Amino acid sequence: MVERTEFKGKPLLVLKRSEEDNFPFSFGMSKAKLILENIEEIKKFVEENSQAA
């Protein structure tokens, strides 16, 4: 589940596992850009560690 909101007038993206998720993952433009710049490393991290989960 993904929600778009804002904090202090700036856009914010909120990722939730479910509607009742008490600990969502939220980030703004700066972190979104950082994630996109490093998306391949994030994918690699998930692939390498998926079998451990």
KOLNU-93174 format. One record per atom (N, C-alpha, C): chain; atom name; residue number from 0; x negated, y, z. Coordinates in steps of 0.1 Angstrom, whole numbers, plus 5000, padded with zeros to 4 digits. Each point is the difference from the previous one (the first is absolute). Example, Ala and Ser with C-alpha at 12.3 -4.5 7.8 and 13.67 -1.06 7.14 Angstrom:
2
+------+------+-----+------+------+------+
: unit : site : pos :    x :    y :    z :
+------+------+-----+------+------+------+
:    A :    N :   0 : 4868 : 4943 : 5078 :
:    A :   CA :   0 : 5009 : 5012 : 5000 :
:    A :    C :   0 : 4991 : 5012 : 5000 :
:    A :    N :   1 : 5004 : 5011 : 4993 :
:    A :   CA :   1 : 4991 : 5011 : 5000 :
:    A :    C :   1 : 5008 : 5011 : 5008 :
+------+------+-----+------+------+------+
//
This chain:
53
+------+------+-----+------+------+------+
: unit : site : pos :    x :    y :    z :
+------+------+-----+------+------+------+
:    A :    N :   0 : 4992 : 4988 : 5000 :
:    A :   CA :   0 : 5008 : 5012 : 5000 :
:    A :    C :   0 : 4991 : 5012 : 5000 :
:    A :    N :   1 : 5003 : 5010 : 4992 :
:    A :   CA :   1 : 4992 : 5012 : 4998 :
:    A :    C :   1 : 5010 : 5012 : 5002 :
:    A :    N :   2 : 4995 : 5009 : 5008 :
:    A :   CA :   2 : 5008 : 5013 : 5002 :
:    A :    C :   2 : 4991 : 5012 : 4996 :
:    A :    N :   3 : 5006 : 5010 : 4995 :
:    A :   CA :   3 : 4993 : 5012 : 4998 :
:    A :    C :   3 : 5005 : 5011 : 5009 :
:    A :    N :   4 : 4992 : 5007 : 5007 :
:    A :   CA :   4 : 5004 : 5010 : 5010 :
:    A :    C :   4 : 4990 : 5011 : 4999 :
:    A :    N :   5 : 5000 : 5008 : 5010 :
:    A :   CA :   5 : 4989 : 5011 : 5001 :
:    A :    C :   5 : 4997 : 5002 : 5015 :
:    A :    N :   6 : 4988 : 5006 : 5001 :
:    A :   CA :   6 : 4995 : 5004 : 5014 :
:    A :    C :   6 : 4994 : 5013 : 4998 :
:    A :    N :   7 : 5005 : 5010 : 5008 :
:    A :   CA :   7 : 4995 : 5014 : 4999 :
:    A :    C :   7 : 5000 : 5005 : 4986 :
:    A :    N :   8 : 5011 : 4996 : 4992 :
:    A :   CA :   8 : 5002 : 5005 : 4987 :
:    A :    C :   8 : 4992 : 4993 : 4989 :
:    A :    N :   9 : 4992 : 4990 : 5004 :
:    A :   CA :   9 : 4992 : 4992 : 4990 :
:    A :    C :   9 : 5006 : 4986 : 4998 :
:    A :    N :  10 : 4999 : 4995 : 4988 :
:    A :   CA :  10 : 5006 : 4987 : 4997 :
:    A :    C :  10 : 4993 : 4989 : 5007 :
:    A :    N :  11 : 5008 : 4990 : 5004 :
:    A :   CA :  11 : 4995 : 4988 : 5008 :
:    A :    C :  11 : 5007 : 4988 : 4995 :
:    A :    N :  12 : 4992 : 4989 : 4998 :
:    A :   CA :  12 : 5005 : 4987 : 4996 :
:    A :    C :  12 : 5000 : 4991 : 5012 :
:    A :    N :  13 : 5011 : 4993 : 5002 :
:    A :   CA :  13 : 5001 : 4991 : 5012 :
:    A :    C :  13 : 5003 : 4986 : 4995 :
:    A :    N :  14 : 4992 : 4991 : 5003 :
:    A :   CA :  14 : 5002 : 4986 : 4996 :
:    A :    C :  14 : 5004 : 4992 : 5013 :
:    A :    N :  15 : 5011 : 4992 : 4998 :
:    A :   CA :  15 : 5005 : 4992 : 5011 :
:    A :    C :  15 : 5002 : 4986 : 4995 :
:    A :    N :  16 : 4998 : 4990 : 5009 :
:    A :   CA :  16 : 5002 : 4986 : 4997 :
:    A :    C :  16 : 5015 : 4997 : 5000 :
:    A :    N :  17 : 5008 : 5008 : 5008 :
:    A :   CA :  17 : 5015 : 4998 : 5000 :
:    A :    C :  17 : 5005 : 5013 : 5006 :
:    A :    N :  18 : 5014 : 5002 : 4999 :
:    A :   CA :  18 : 5006 : 5012 : 5005 :
:    A :    C :  18 : 4997 : 5002 : 5015 :
:    A :    N :  19 : 4999 : 4989 : 5007 :
:    A :   CA :  19 : 4997 : 5000 : 5015 :
:    A :    C :  19 : 4986 : 5001 : 5004 :
:    A :    N :  20 : 4991 : 5002 : 4990 :
:    A :   CA :  20 : 4985 : 5000 : 5003 :
:    A :    C :  20 : 4997 : 5012 : 5009 :
:    A :    N :  21 : 4995 : 4997 : 5012 :
:    A :   CA :  21 : 4996 : 5010 : 5010 :
:    A :    C :  21 : 4987 : 5006 : 4998 :
:    A :    N :  22 : 4992 : 4994 : 4991 :
:    A :   CA :  22 : 4986 : 5005 : 4998 :
:    A :    C :  22 : 4998 : 5002 : 4985 :
:    A :    N :  23 : 5006 : 5009 : 4993 :
:    A :   CA :  23 : 4998 : 5002 : 4986 :
:    A :    C :  23 : 4986 : 5006 : 4997 :
:    A :    N :  24 : 4996 : 4998 : 4987 :
:    A :   CA :  24 : 4988 : 5005 : 4995 :
:    A :    C :  24 : 5003 : 5013 : 4992 :
:    A :    N :  25 : 4995 : 5011 : 5004 :
:    A :   CA :  25 : 5003 : 5012 : 4993 :
:    A :    C :  25 : 4988 : 5008 : 4997 :
:    A :    N :  26 : 5001 : 5007 : 4988 :
:    A :   CA :  26 : 4988 : 5008 : 4996 :
:    A :    C :  26 : 5004 : 5011 : 4990 :
:    A :    N :  27 : 4992 : 5010 : 4999 :
:    A :   CA :  27 : 5003 : 5011 : 4992 :
:    A :    C :  27 : 4991 : 5000 : 4987 :
:    A :    N :  28 : 5000 : 5011 : 4993 :
:    A :   CA :  28 : 4993 : 5000 : 4987 :
:    A :    C :  28 : 4985 : 4997 : 5001 :
:    A :    N :  29 : 4993 : 5005 : 5010 :
:    A :   CA :  29 : 4986 : 4998 : 5002 :
:    A :    C :  29 : 4997 : 4985 : 5001 :
:    A :    N :  30 : 5007 : 4993 : 5009 :
:    A :   CA :  30 : 4997 : 4986 : 5001 :
:    A :    C :  30 : 5005 : 4992 : 4988 :
:    A :    N :  31 : 5011 : 5004 : 4994 :
:    A :   CA :  31 : 5005 : 4994 : 4988 :
:    A :    C :  31 : 4989 : 5000 : 4989 :
:    A :    N :  32 : 4994 : 5012 : 4998 :
:    A :   CA :  32 : 4989 : 5001 : 4990 :
:    A :    C :  32 : 4988 : 4991 : 5004 :
:    A :    N :  33 : 4997 : 4999 : 5013 :
:    A :   CA :  33 : 4989 : 4992 : 5004 :
:    A :    C :  33 : 5003 : 4985 : 4997 :
:    A :    N :  34 : 5012 : 4996 : 5003 :
:    A :   CA :  34 : 5005 : 4986 : 4997 :
:    A :    C :  34 : 4998 : 4997 : 4985 :
:    A :    N :  35 : 5005 : 5009 : 4992 :
:    A :   CA :  35 : 4999 : 4998 : 4985 :
:    A :    C :  35 : 4986 : 4999 : 4995 :
:    A :    N :  36 : 4991 : 5009 : 5006 :
:    A :   CA :  36 : 4986 : 5000 : 4996 :
:    A :    C :  36 : 4993 : 4986 : 5004 :
:    A :    N :  37 : 5006 : 4993 : 5010 :
:    A :   CA :  37 : 4994 : 4988 : 5005 :
:    A :    C :  37 : 5009 : 4988 : 4998 :
:    A :    N :  38 : 5009 : 5000 : 4991 :
:    A :   CA :  38 : 5010 : 4990 : 4998 :
:    A :    C :  38 : 4994 : 4986 : 4997 :
:    A :    N :  39 : 4989 : 5000 : 4992 :
:    A :   CA :  39 : 4994 : 4988 : 4996 :
:    A :    C :  39 : 4993 : 4993 : 5012 :
:    A :    N :  40 : 4994 : 5008 : 5009 :
:    A :   CA :  40 : 4994 : 4994 : 5012 :
:    A :    C :  40 : 5011 : 4995 : 5009 :
:    A :    N :  41 : 5011 : 5007 : 5001 :
:    A :   CA :  41 : 5011 : 4995 : 5008 :
:    A :    C :  41 : 5006 : 4987 : 4995 :
:    A :    N :  42 : 5001 : 4999 : 4987 :
:    A :   CA :  42 : 5005 : 4988 : 4994 :
:    A :    C :  42 : 4990 : 4988 : 5003 :
:    A :    N :  43 : 4987 : 5003 : 4998 :
:    A :   CA :  43 : 4990 : 4990 : 5003 :
:    A :    C :  43 : 5000 : 4996 : 5015 :
:    A :    N :  44 : 5002 : 5009 : 5009 :
:    A :   CA :  44 : 5001 : 4997 : 5014 :
:    A :    C :  44 : 5012 : 4991 : 5003 :
:    A :    N :  45 : 5011 : 5003 : 4993 :
:    A :   CA :  45 : 5012 : 4991 : 5002 :
:    A :    C :  45 : 4998 : 4986 : 4995 :
:    A :    N :  46 : 4994 : 4999 : 4988 :
:    A :   CA :  46 : 4997 : 4987 : 4994 :
:    A :    C :  46 : 4991 : 4992 : 5008 :
:    A :    N :  47 : 4989 : 5006 : 5005 :
:    A :   CA :  47 : 4990 : 4993 : 5008 :
:    A :    C :  47 : 5006 : 4996 : 5014 :
:    A :    N :  48 : 5010 : 5007 : 5005 :
:    A :   CA :  48 : 5004 : 4997 : 5014 :
:    A :    C :  48 : 5014 : 4994 : 5000 :
:    A :    N :  49 : 5007 : 4998 : 4989 :
:    A :   CA :  49 : 5013 : 4995 : 5000 :
:    A :    C :  49 : 5001 : 4986 : 5006 :
:    A :    N :  50 : 4991 : 4991 : 4997 :
:    A :   CA :  50 : 5000 : 4987 : 5005 :
:    A :    C :  50 : 4999 : 4999 : 5015 :
:    A :    N :  51 : 4994 : 5010 : 5006 :
:    A :   CA :  51 : 4998 : 5001 : 5015 :
:    A :    C :  51 : 5013 : 5004 : 5007 :
:    A :    N :  52 : 5009 : 5006 : 4993 :
:    A :   CA :  52 : 5012 : 5006 : 5006 :
:    A :    C :  52 : 5011 : 4989 : 5001 :
+------+------+-----+------+------+------+
//
